[in-house]
């Protein structure tokens, strides 16, 4: 294994932390629609195709939106 000198990162200036705006319903829908249906599933085994079919239901889009906005609130 090759050694890496992480001190080069010390020269990068710090930037102030900015807050994120919460997702709107339409913003989340538009972002999900742009995702590729044939992408490989992640560890949760969900594909974009699954998520796209889920957000067609009004109740589920708000649940999905609550999860996305909770991630922002918690800093994830």
Residue frames as a rotation matrix with the C-alpha (Angstrom) as fourth column:
UNK 1
0.586 0.810 0.000 0.00
0.810 -0.586 0.000 0.00
0.000 0.000 -1.000 0.00
UNK 2
-0.284 -0.677 0.679 1.29
0.666 -0.648 -0.368 3.45
0.689 0.348 0.635 -0.91
UNK 3
-0.343 0.099 -0.934 1.54
0.833 -0.427 -0.351 6.13
-0.434 -0.899 0.064 1.79
UNK 4
0.160 0.479 0.863 -0.52
0.727 -0.648 0.225 9.27
0.667 0.592 -0.452 1.27
UNK 5
-0.814 -0.453 -0.363 0.45
0.580 -0.633 -0.513 12.67
0.003 -0.628 0.778 2.66
UNK 6
0.144 0.987 0.071 -2.79
0.960 -0.157 0.234 14.26
0.242 0.034 -0.970 3.83
UNK 7
-0.157 -0.269 -0.950 -1.05
0.631 -0.768 0.113 17.51
-0.760 -0.582 0.290 4.85
UNK 8
-0.916 -0.112 0.386 -1.68
0.388 -0.496 0.777 18.85
0.104 0.861 0.497 1.34
UNK 9
-0.012 0.995 0.104 -5.28
0.777 -0.057 0.628 19.29
0.630 0.088 -0.772 2.48
UNK 10
-0.009 -0.053 -0.999 -4.15
0.887 -0.462 0.017 21.77
-0.462 -0.885 0.051 5.16
UNK 11
-0.868 -0.440 -0.229 -3.65
0.279 -0.816 0.507 24.43
-0.410 0.376 0.831 2.46
UNK 12
-0.472 0.785 0.400 -7.29
0.608 -0.038 0.793 24.35
0.638 0.618 -0.459 1.36
UNK 13
-0.896 0.135 0.423 -9.07
-0.345 -0.813 -0.469 27.40
0.281 -0.566 0.775 2.79
UNK 14
-0.707 0.696 -0.127 -12.09
0.611 0.511 -0.605 26.74
-0.356 -0.505 -0.786 4.98
UNK 15
-0.712 0.589 0.381 -15.46
-0.071 -0.601 0.796 27.91
0.698 0.539 0.470 3.77
UNK 16
-0.695 0.525 0.491 -18.38
-0.669 -0.222 -0.709 28.82
-0.264 -0.822 0.505 5.94
UNK 17
-0.830 0.489 0.269 -21.12
0.490 0.869 -0.069 26.25
-0.268 0.075 -0.961 6.30
UNK 18
-0.760 0.641 -0.107 -24.30
-0.628 -0.681 0.376 27.13
0.168 0.353 0.920 4.49
UNK 19
-0.428 0.697 0.576 -27.74
-0.227 0.534 -0.815 25.91
-0.875 -0.479 -0.070 5.23
UNK 20
-0.975 0.165 0.150 -29.76
0.206 0.405 0.891 23.99
0.086 0.899 -0.429 2.67
UNK 21
-0.404 0.914 -0.025 -33.28
-0.913 -0.405 -0.050 24.81
-0.056 0.002 0.998 1.66
UNK 22
-0.327 0.393 0.859 -35.77
-0.132 0.882 -0.453 21.99
-0.936 -0.262 -0.237 2.04
UNK 23
-0.970 0.009 0.244 -36.96
0.233 0.331 0.914 20.20
-0.072 0.944 -0.323 -1.09
UNK 24
-0.294 0.931 -0.216 -40.25
-0.851 -0.358 -0.383 21.21
-0.434 0.071 0.898 -2.62
UNK 25
0.273 0.500 0.822 -42.53
-0.047 0.860 -0.508 18.48
-0.961 0.100 0.258 -3.92
UNK 26
0.979 0.169 -0.114 -41.97
-0.109 -0.037 -0.993 19.50
-0.172 0.985 -0.018 -7.55
UNK 27
0.287 -0.951 -0.119 -38.21
-0.952 -0.269 -0.148 19.82
0.109 0.156 -0.982 -7.14
UNK 28
-0.311 -0.367 0.877 -37.99
-0.570 0.810 0.137 16.28
-0.761 -0.457 -0.461 -5.76
UNK 29
0.565 0.599 0.567 -40.22
0.136 0.610 -0.780 14.86
-0.814 0.518 0.263 -8.52
UNK 30
0.895 -0.247 -0.371 -38.19
-0.442 -0.392 -0.806 16.62
0.053 0.886 -0.460 -11.24
UNK 31
-0.050 -0.982 0.181 -34.90
-0.991 0.071 0.113 15.35
-0.124 -0.174 -0.977 -9.80
UNK 32
-0.192 0.025 0.981 -36.13
-0.267 0.961 -0.077 11.75
-0.944 -0.276 -0.178 -9.56
UNK 33
0.805 0.573 0.151 -37.56
0.005 0.248 -0.969 11.79
-0.593 0.781 0.197 -13.09
UNK 34
0.608 -0.642 -0.467 -34.11
-0.785 -0.402 -0.471 12.67
0.115 0.653 -0.749 -14.47
UNK 35
-0.149 -0.708 0.690 -32.51
-0.747 0.538 0.391 9.54
-0.648 -0.457 -0.609 -12.98
UNK 36
-0.441 -0.167 -0.882 -31.69
-0.821 0.472 0.321 6.62
0.363 0.866 -0.345 -15.26
UNK 37
0.558 0.787 0.263 -34.10
-0.830 0.524 0.190 3.68
0.011 -0.324 0.946 -14.95
UNK 38
0.799 -0.239 -0.551 -31.45
-0.005 0.915 -0.403 1.13
0.601 0.325 0.730 -15.85
UNK 39
-0.043 -0.852 0.522 -29.02
-0.779 -0.298 -0.552 2.09
0.626 -0.430 -0.651 -13.09
UNK 40
-0.349 -0.186 -0.919 -27.84
0.248 0.927 -0.282 -0.65
0.904 -0.326 -0.277 -10.75
UNK 41
0.754 0.654 0.063 -29.55
0.076 -0.182 0.980 -0.90
0.653 -0.734 -0.187 -7.37
UNK 42
-0.130 -0.768 0.627 -27.65
-0.717 -0.364 -0.594 0.10
0.685 -0.527 -0.503 -4.26
UNK 43
-0.945 -0.322 -0.061 -27.36
-0.187 0.681 -0.708 -1.84
0.270 -0.657 -0.704 -1.01
UNK 44
-0.519 0.821 0.239 -31.09
-0.476 -0.045 -0.878 -1.34
-0.710 -0.569 0.414 -0.40
UNK 45
-0.709 0.118 0.696 -31.83
0.512 0.764 0.393 -3.04
-0.485 0.635 -0.602 -3.78
UNK 46
0.408 0.868 -0.284 -34.09
0.400 -0.449 -0.799 -0.15
-0.821 0.213 -0.530 -4.90
UNK 47
-0.508 -0.494 0.705 -33.74
0.854 -0.188 0.484 1.07
-0.107 0.849 0.518 -8.46
UNK 48
-0.909 0.197 -0.369 -34.77
-0.204 -0.979 -0.019 4.48
-0.364 0.058 0.929 -9.79
UNK 49
-0.651 0.705 -0.281 -37.57
-0.169 0.226 0.959 2.69
0.740 0.672 -0.028 -11.60
UNK 50
-0.276 0.525 -0.805 -38.97
0.863 0.504 0.032 1.51
0.423 -0.686 -0.592 -8.25
UNK 51
-0.623 -0.017 -0.782 -38.72
0.544 -0.728 -0.417 4.99
-0.562 -0.686 0.463 -6.76
UNK 52
-0.939 0.280 -0.199 -40.35
-0.340 -0.686 0.643 6.57
0.043 0.672 0.740 -9.82
UNK 53
-0.416 0.836 -0.358 -43.30
0.217 0.473 0.854 4.21
0.883 0.277 -0.378 -9.58
UNK 54
-0.337 0.236 -0.912 -43.63
0.940 0.136 -0.312 4.95
0.050 -0.962 -0.268 -5.86
UNK 55
-0.788 -0.045 -0.614 -43.82
0.245 -0.938 -0.246 8.73
-0.565 -0.345 0.750 -6.26
UNK 56
-0.778 0.610 0.150 -46.81
0.055 -0.171 0.984 8.43
0.626 0.774 0.100 -8.60
UNK 57
0.141 0.796 -0.589 -48.88
0.815 0.245 0.525 7.98
0.562 -0.554 -0.614 -5.44
UNK 58
0.276 0.041 0.960 -49.56
-0.121 -0.990 0.077 11.36
0.954 -0.137 -0.268 -3.78
UNK 59
0.968 0.115 0.221 -49.31
-0.231 0.087 0.969 9.93
0.093 -0.990 0.111 -0.26
UNK 60
0.658 -0.753 0.031 -45.96
0.718 0.639 0.275 8.31
-0.227 -0.159 0.961 -0.96
UNK 61
0.155 -0.621 0.769 -44.40
0.566 -0.582 -0.584 11.37
0.810 0.525 0.261 -2.54
UNK 62
0.539 0.077 0.839 -45.01
-0.488 -0.784 0.385 13.27
0.687 -0.617 -0.385 0.70
UNK 63
0.955 -0.262 0.141 -43.48
0.040 0.582 0.812 10.43
-0.295 -0.770 0.566 2.73
UNK 64
0.384 -0.840 0.384 -40.46
0.910 0.275 -0.309 10.43
0.154 0.468 0.870 0.42
UNK 65
0.245 -0.208 0.947 -40.29
0.150 -0.957 -0.249 14.23
0.958 0.203 -0.203 0.69
UNK 66
0.879 0.114 0.463 -40.36
-0.424 -0.255 0.869 14.02
0.218 -0.960 -0.176 4.50
UNK 67
0.747 -0.661 0.075 -37.45
0.564 0.690 0.454 11.56
-0.352 -0.297 0.888 4.45
UNK 68
0.166 -0.699 0.695 -35.42
0.817 -0.297 -0.494 13.78
0.552 0.650 0.522 2.09
UNK 69
0.345 0.027 0.938 -36.06
-0.189 -0.977 0.097 16.88
0.919 -0.211 -0.333 4.17
UNK 70
0.989 -0.049 0.140 -35.30
-0.125 0.233 0.964 15.05
-0.080 -0.971 0.225 7.42
UNK 71
0.458 -0.877 0.149 -31.90
0.889 0.452 -0.074 14.17
-0.002 0.166 0.986 5.95
UNK 72
0.014 -0.403 0.915 -31.27
0.360 -0.851 -0.381 17.87
0.933 0.335 0.133 5.34
UNK 73
0.693 0.341 0.635 -32.44
-0.414 -0.533 0.738 18.79
0.590 -0.774 -0.228 8.85
UNK 74
0.946 -0.308 0.106 -30.16
0.094 0.570 0.816 16.15
-0.311 -0.762 0.568 10.38
UNK 75
0.404 -0.832 -0.382 -27.18
-0.772 -0.533 0.346 17.11
-0.491 0.155 -0.857 8.20
UNK 76
0.045 -0.351 0.935 -26.90
0.214 0.918 0.334 13.95
-0.976 0.185 0.116 6.12
